[in-house]
Amino acid sequence: TAEKKETYIVHMAKSEMPGEFVDHTRWYDASLKSVSGEAEMLYTYTNVVHGFSTRLTPDEARSMEARPGILSVLPESRYDLH
Amino acid sequence: TTRTPSFLGLDQNAAMFPESDSARDVIVGVLDTGVWPESPSFDDTGFSAVPSSWRGECEIGTNFTKSNCNKKLIGARFFARGYEATLGPIDETKESRSPRDDDGHGTHTSTTAAGSVVSGASLFGYAPGTARGMAPQARIAAYKVCWIGGCFSSDILAALDKAIDDNVNVLSLSLGGGMSDFFRDSVAIAAFAAMEKGILVSCSAGNAGPTSYSLSNVAPWITTVGAGTLDRDFPAFVSLGNGKNFSGVSLFKGGALPEKLLPFVYAGNVSNASDGNLCMTGSLIPEKVRGKIVLCDRGVNPRVQKGSVVKDAGGLGMVLANTAANGDELVADAHLLPATTVGETTAKEIKDYLFSDPNPTATVLFEGTKVGIEPSPVVAAFSSRGPNSITPQILKPDLIAPGVNILAGWSGAVGPTGLAEDARRVGFNIISGTSMSCPHVSGLAALLKAAHPEWSPAAIRSALMTTAYTAYKNGKVIQDVSTGKPSTAFDHGAGHVDPVSALNPGLVYDLDAEDYLNFLCALNYTASQINSLARRNFSCVAGKSYSVNDLNYPSFAISLEARGGVVKHTRTLTNVGPPGTYKVSVASDDSVKIAVEPQSLTFGQSNEKKSYSVTFTAGAMPANANGFGRIEWSDGKRVVGSPVAVSW
């Protein structure tokens, strides 16, 4: 189960973006690649969240959470019609 | 919708609402199951060019092209990456990988909010009339985020991200998830960003009523909508062999039952299954059902599916019996066989006969559509109830709107029951839920936005809430159908929406992003949590006294220890009407004393702000006890009302 990938929403602190990045999406990508070489972004968010969604194993999610500039790594949740 | 424009006073006061380009420039974004663009409710006859502010798109996909959008349905997008990442590729034999609505729900909600005027609408002749959305001149943008397997937060976030880019003015979300803190709740997070851009976000309160603490979408920057009934019913009587008749409701249309009483059986007695009374798939014994009317208990499986199960077993008709979970609330369905739904009280009487007569018989008589039903509205049993489990100091739901037996546009891909075996296709369907009440408020918010383009989302919500009504014309408080007793602010919030009064509320309780950030400080959110939610470094000032009670909300919720206490709230009113002096009046039950200071506020000019304080004093009460009251400011013409709910 530790290897099973799930979707996470990664919230980034944009103000903590290192100076070597001019584009925040490159910073997001570098952060993701640092914990998972194969993971890809599902979405990059601009207006509602500074961050992205991706598929990670629980271990990768924990590693991501510990990285600088990461605010939170929240598991995806399901909503239902009312 | 038919009937709701009249029920809400819109038809009678059409001249009060703007018909200008400002109304046509308001864009309502609906996150749902997509859209059926061929619905006549998306007819764009008479519409001017798409507003220049619009940045959206009509995305192509399965059975959906750019030409499916027009000057009414100006945008349609779909978001499936999160869904497909979890559940695998969309099965395009079952659902369209495009904005097309294969479910019906999204077409129903979007046309309720802002559908064009369609004469001669009905479902099989039921609820006939001219159908229209609440803001028929507004534009619609559909964002498909819900699929057969559900609606995933990564897709919802992406849709709301785009909707903000696209420049929608109102967002309507008839969906919800579990209860979680705002910084973990994707809808709350995205709604915060939308609010900052001046977009009003209207969400359904949920269908988990009448249980307390059952609300969804309770963030204070969201407008949370519960459901009430209309003054319309679809009676279908059960006539028993003992000569007694009982009323129920139904939307059945088809071959009539034989003109004689038929053998009548209880599903639990014609099944080998332990839950045979529920008419679950395959649970009925055909030899014991064939040619008979079957009484099934409500619950677990869909109501319409029970009818299908009875039909498959050879039954000729069904009586669907409410249980305690639903009480006497009657939700009508377009059953596949002659069937009627009866309330719990009626069901008990019918069962008494069914279990005592050795050869019980019955038939069902369909009476069509009846209007003028009183009392109306009543709070729907299913409508989720307060208190607010996340922040008890914010009263939710904010208000109620029509959500029971609502006729609106439907998908051509599915029958009115939504069952695979339902081959019927309809242009309009009648369904119920807070999903249906939410887009009513979204459309009404669009009307207010057109009339008052400068109003913030909080000001629009305030206008809707402070002018909502809590009593019938005879002075009696709006009933709760689950109890048959007067409803409370935990059921109806500020009351039932009254859009005509909301146009000219006189005063509003305004709020901006800074106010909500201070509110988060009052909740002791960490800097990181605030950053996750509001995308910024916002430091709560050390030593500063933040209070949830200071959020300038149009209602009051006081959460007390069992020993009682004294709680002080402050509020600021903004004048959006002519100059005038407003005097306060308070009402409360014996459990709480309400004192307002000052007692009078004079406004000399537009947008002038005046503050007041309220002190709530309450004694000891048992835990979970509730008390209620009301604070009203009036200049003699307008009443700016706020509900008060106290919980121990």
Interface residues (C-beta under 8 A of the other chain):
Chain A: E6 T7 I9 H11 A13 K14 S15 L42 Y43 Y45 T46 N47 V48 V49 H50 S53 R55 L71 S72 L74 E76 S77 R78 Y79 D80 L81 H82
Chain B: D32 T33 R81 G82 A85 T86 H105 C146 G150 C151 F152 S153 S154 I156 L157 A158 L160 D161 I164 D165 S174 L175 G176 G177 G178 S180 F183 R184 D185 S186 V187 I189 A190 A193 A194 K197 S204 A205 G206 N207 S216 G433 T434 S435 C438 S528 Q529 N531 S532 R535 N537
